[in-house]
Amino acid sequence: MIAFDQNLTIILSFIADWLLFVFPFMQAVIELSEYSAMLENYKTVSATFKRVSPWFWLFPPVKVHLENNRLKKIARSAHFSKKDHHDMLGFELKGTAWFFVSLAGIFNGFGATLEVIEHFHFGHENLLFWLINLLMIIVGISTVAIRMAFAGRTVEKFG
């Protein structure tokens, strides 16, 4: 019974640590989406600046950096009210903070992956470690992308 409890605890800890990557990442995406929605109020100005491709979510630090640069360019060109400027800065700061919480979740996930591999004595530990971590990152990003796409369709349908 002790082995079962220990196995279950290790597996649940693995799942929990990877969830600490996925949902803070989703929150960062939500924050940046709200900032993008706010920019819609300034369509004429924001339209002159190329949108950042959603494909950059495959490299989240790059996406966050490019979105922040776009925001700064738009802010310099537009005449935002103080409230809008404050709100946009808030979205940027919150999105960045959630991204770093998500990054910490990835690091926790790495530790949990190593613990699972060592506990269950899988072979090819080094290769398996990187494959599982890559798979979990891809699954996490895909989960967020699918949920956000579904949420967008739901808002359009009922909003």
C-alpha positions in Angstrom: 0.0 0.0 0.0 2.9 2.4 0.7 4.3 1.9 -2.8 0.9 2.7 -4.3 0.6 5.9 -2.2 4.1 7.0 -3.1 3.5 6.3 -6.8 0.2 8.2 -6.8 1.8 11.1 -4.9 4.7 11.4 -7.4 2.3 11.2 -10.4 -0.1 13.8 -8.9 2.9 16.1 -8.1 4.0 15.8 -11.7 0.6 16.8 -13.0 0.3 19.7 -10.5 3.7 21.1 -11.3 2.9 21.1 -15.0 -0.4 22.8 -14.3 1.6 25.5 -12.6 3.0 26.2 -16.1 -0.2 26.0 -18.1 -2.6 28.2 -16.2 -0.3 31.1 -15.4 0.6 31.0 -19.1 -3.1 31.2 -20.0 -3.4 34.1 -17.6 -0.6 35.9 -19.4 -2.3 35.3 -22.7 -5.6 36.6 -21.3 -3.8 39.8 -20.1 -2.2 40.4 -23.5 -5.5 39.7 -25.2 -7.2 42.3 -23.1 -4.5 44.8 -24.1 -5.0 43.9 -27.7 -8.8 44.4 -27.3 -8.0 47.9 -25.9 -5.9 48.7 -28.9 -9.0 48.1 -31.0 -10.3 51.5 -29.7 -7.3 53.0 -31.5 -7.7 51.1 -34.8 -6.4 53.8 -37.0 -3.2 54.1 -35.1 -2.7 50.4 -34.2 -3.5 49.4 -37.8 -0.3 51.1 -39.0 1.8 48.7 -36.8 2.0 45.1 -37.9 0.3 42.7 -35.6 2.5 40.1 -33.9 1.9 36.7 -35.3 0.3 34.1 -32.9 3.0 31.7 -34.0 5.4 33.5 -31.7 3.5 31.8 -28.8 5.8 28.9 -29.7 8.5 31.1 -28.2 6.7 32.9 -25.4 9.5 35.3 -24.3 9.8 36.5 -27.9 6.0 37.0 -28.2 5.8 39.0 -25.0 8.8 41.2 -26.0 7.4 41.9 -29.5 3.9 42.7 -28.1 5.5 45.1 -25.6 7.5 46.8 -28.4 4.4 47.2 -30.5 2.5 48.6 -27.6 5.2 51.2 -27.0 5.2 52.3 -30.6 1.5 52.6 -30.7 1.5 54.6 -27.4 4.0 57.0 -28.8 1.9 57.5 -32.0 -1.5 57.7 -30.4 -2.8 60.3 -28.0 -4.0 58.0 -25.2 -5.9 59.3 -22.3 -4.1 58.9 -19.0 -6.6 56.2 -18.0 -6.0 54.2 -21.2 -2.2 54.6 -20.9 -2.4 53.4 -17.3 -4.6 50.5 -18.2 -2.3 49.4 -21.0 0.8 49.6 -18.8 -1.1 47.5 -16.3 -1.9 44.8 -18.9 1.7 44.8 -20.0 3.0 44.4 -16.4 0.5 41.7 -15.5 1.1 39.8 -18.7 4.9 39.9 -18.1 4.5 38.8 -14.5 2.3 35.9 -15.3 4.7 34.9 -18.0 7.5 34.6 -15.5 5.2 32.7 -13.1 4.6 30.3 -16.0 8.3 30.0 -16.6 8.8 29.0 -13.0 6.1 26.4 -13.6 8.2 25.0 -16.5 11.2 24.7 -14.1 9.1 23.0 -11.5 7.9 20.7 -14.2 11.4 19.8 -15.1 12.0 18.8 -11.5 8.8 16.7 -11.4 9.7 15.0 -14.7 13.1 14.0 -13.3 11.5 12.7 -10.1 9.1 10.5 -12.1 11.9 9.1 -14.3 14.1 8.4 -11.3 11.3 6.9 -9.2 10.0 4.5 -11.9 13.5 3.6 -13.1 12.9 4.3 -16.8 15.7 3.6 -19.2 17.3 6.3 -21.5 16.8 8.8 -18.7 18.4 11.8 -20.5 16.5 11.4 -23.8 13.3 10.6 -22.0 13.7 13.7 -19.7 13.9 16.1 -22.7 11.2 14.3 -24.7 8.7 14.4 -21.8 9.5 18.1 -21.0 9.1 19.0 -24.7 5.8 17.1 -24.9 4.5 18.8 -21.8 5.4 22.3 -23.1 3.7 21.6 -26.4 0.6 20.2 -24.7 0.5 23.2 -22.4 0.8 25.8 -25.2 -1.7 23.9 -27.3 -4.2 23.7 -24.5 -4.0 27.4 -24.0 -4.3 28.1 -27.7 -7.3 25.8 -28.0 -9.1 27.2 -24.9 -8.5 30.8 -26.1 -9.7 30.1 -29.6 -12.8 28.4 -28.2 -13.4 31.3 -25.8 -13.1 33.8 -28.7 -15.7 31.9 -30.7 -18.0 31.8 -27.7 -17.7 35.5 -27.1 -18.4 36.2 -30.8 -21.4 33.9 -30.8 -23.0 35.1 -27.6 -21.4 38.4 -27.0 
